[in-house]
Amino acid sequence: MAKVILQNVGKVYPGNVRAVQDFNLEIGNGEFVVMVGPSGCGKSTTLRMIAGLEEITEGTIQIGARVVNDIPPKDRDIAMVFQNYALYPHMTVYQNMAFGLKLRKFKKAEIDLRVREAAEILGIQELLERRPKALSGGQRQRVAVGRAIVRKPAVFLFDEPLSNLDAKMRVQMRTEISRLHTRLETTMVYVTHDQVEAMTMGDRIVVMKDGIIHQVAEPTELYDNPANIFVAGFIGTPPMNFFGIEVLQDGEKILLQEETFTLQAPPEWRSALAPYIGKAAVFGMRPEHVGSPTAESTEGAPKISATVEVVEPMGSESYLYLNTGHNNFIARVDSHRSCHVGERMDFAVMLAKGHVFDKETTKVIV
């Protein structure tokens, strides 16, 4: 195990193309950290800088007690699992897993012990004599992970390792990687563009966009208390709904006024919203906080009237795609609720679960 510390790390490519800017993060011993963001946000570049596959332009990277800026990848005590598996097609599974240890002059008995231990952990003992072309995508990914395990590194690095798998295999493999982390208790840094993977796997999640960290938090904290509009919209499936509003005052009341509805802000929001009276803002609301049984059962809950445009049955719940006449939004409701396309309905809102964002800075107000 080892800490990984990145201080003011940046990466600029030729042509003054900045991929990563002022990246600061401390990853604890044995922690599982996931970096997530849209394509081109700099997450894979950051991972490759930790691995030593990309030179850093500025800042320092520390693994354990060593600053590794000028240390080659093979000497950083890391193991990396790639998106494309990177297996040698002419070698058996056993030979692929043993290859790195042979290069490091390990004794044959030690190599055999490590390979068979890793194969047992991953449940691939019966595959050791096969070649990669005889394996499924999920089996190849297990071999790639096994090749990393035998190294017994201080840090595991995963670069979108599940993106080539089908949906069912992705779910299975992310569970297996989480179990592996629990068993090995090794520091892991995992990169993905899939926010569901990030939410289900990480101890902490680093949300990136345009080479900049937007928020670092535990999954629940990230979901419940996003720092800005980007994080709120990126984390969550379906994403958060956003409404352009104006903050108004009516006596002691503070109102959030949209073109087609007006909501009264909860008393605890008053002080935070006071500076925004008379100004435009953005109101955000998760799909499960509108039209849900909990919202509907709340006495006196505010309501939004909307027309049902699409109904997506999901088994235990349904997603309703709605239109207020000015804004589109999504509600996650009980699957047994009777809803028909074209029907105009009132949907109760759990206003206390909502968010208000500054329209200019996009940062959260409440």
Disulfide bonds with the S-S distance in Angstrom:
none
